[in-house]
Amino acid sequence: QVQLMESGGGSVQAGGSLRLSCEASGIVYSIDYFHYMNWYRQAPGHQRDLVASITRGGLTEYADSVKGRFTISRDNAENSVILQMDSLKPEDTAVYYCNVKRLGISALDAWGQGTQVTVSS
């Protein structure tokens, strides 16, 4: 089993910054075990959407709404994936979820419990 523990959510005014962290533990000895490490978000009444993704090789993708403001990165020493969020807007308010995926043999798809981000205007 893989456990994902998110931290760093909270409340901030528009234009501010937050840093989300997601630490993987359990059977995982290295985050290189995962092919993809992702951050999703879900606002009330909306579906869960992909915000940012990073591959084992370090390739990144972002939702159009966060490009240029959010940065996803991997911290192998801490077995973590980081989401640095700058220039936050009220529409970024949501519960943010960490997700990891491993493909092929021993495939898995694991989720964290979510962390609330609230941006006030």
C-alpha positions in Angstrom: 0.0 0.0 0.0 1.0 3.6 -0.7 0.1 6.4 1.6 0.1 10.0 0.5 0.2 12.8 3.1 -0.5 16.3 1.8 0.4 19.5 3.7 0.6 23.2 3.1 -3.0 24.2 2.4 -4.6 27.2 4.1 -6.1 30.6 3.5 -4.4 33.4 1.7 -5.4 36.7 0.0 -5.4 37.1 -3.7 -1.9 37.6 -5.1 -0.4 35.5 -2.3 1.5 32.2 -2.4 1.2 28.7 -0.9 3.4 25.6 -1.2 1.7 22.2 -1.1 3.7 19.1 -0.3 2.8 15.5 -0.7 4.9 12.8 0.9 4.7 9.2 -0.3 5.3 6.4 2.2 4.5 2.7 2.6 5.9 0.3 0.1 7.6 3.1 -1.7 11.4 3.5 -1.3 11.7 6.2 -4.0 9.2 8.3 -5.9 10.9 7.0 -9.0 8.6 4.1 -8.4 5.8 6.2 -9.9 5.5 7.1 -13.6 3.4 10.2 -12.8 2.9 12.4 -9.8 0.0 14.8 -10.1 -2.0 17.5 -8.3 -5.8 17.7 -8.9 -8.3 20.1 -7.4 -12.0 20.1 -6.9 -14.1 23.1 -6.1 -17.6 22.7 -4.7 -20.1 21.7 -7.4 -17.3 21.0 -9.9 -15.5 17.9 -11.1 -12.0 17.0 -10.0 -9.6 18.5 -12.5 -5.9 18.0 -13.2 -3.8 21.0 -12.2 -0.2 19.8 -12.8 1.7 16.7 -13.6 5.3 15.6 -13.5 6.7 12.4 -14.9 9.5 10.2 -13.5 11.8 11.9 -16.1 10.8 15.4 -14.9 8.5 16.4 -17.8 5.8 18.7 -16.6 2.3 19.7 -17.8 -0.1 22.3 -16.4 -3.7 23.3 -16.8 -4.0 26.4 -18.9 -5.6 28.2 -15.9 -2.4 27.9 -13.8 0.4 28.1 -16.4 2.9 30.7 -15.4 1.7 30.8 -11.8 2.1 27.2 -10.5 5.2 25.1 -10.5 5.3 21.3 -9.8 8.5 19.6 -8.7 9.9 16.4 -7.2 11.9 16.1 -4.1 13.5 12.7 -4.2 15.2 13.2 -0.8 11.9 13.7 0.9 9.9 11.3 -1.3 7.6 14.2 -2.1 6.0 16.1 -4.9 5.7 19.9 -4.4 3.2 22.4 -5.9 4.4 26.0 -5.6 1.4 28.3 -6.1 2.0 32.0 -6.8 -0.2 34.9 -7.8 -3.2 33.0 -6.4 -6.7 34.0 -7.5 -10.0 33.4 -5.8 -10.9 30.9 -8.5 -8.0 28.7 -7.3 -10.1 28.0 -4.2 -10.6 24.2 -4.0 -9.6 21.0 -2.3 -6.2 20.0 -3.7 -5.4 16.3 -4.0 -2.2 14.5 -4.6 -2.2 11.5 -7.0 0.4 9.1 -8.1 0.3 6.5 -10.9 2.4 3.6 -11.8 1.8 1.9 -15.1 2.2 -1.7 -16.3 3.1 -4.5 -14.0 2.3 -3.6 -10.4 0.1 -0.7 -11.6 -1.4 1.5 -9.0 -3.4 4.7 -8.7 -3.3 6.3 -5.3 -4.8 9.5 -3.8 -4.2 11.6 -0.8 -6.9 12.8 1.5 -6.9 16.4 0.1 -6.0 19.8 1.5 -8.1 22.9 1.4 -6.8 26.0 -0.3 -8.9 29.2 0.1 -8.1 32.4 -1.7 -9.9 35.5 -0.7 -10.3 38.7 -2.8 
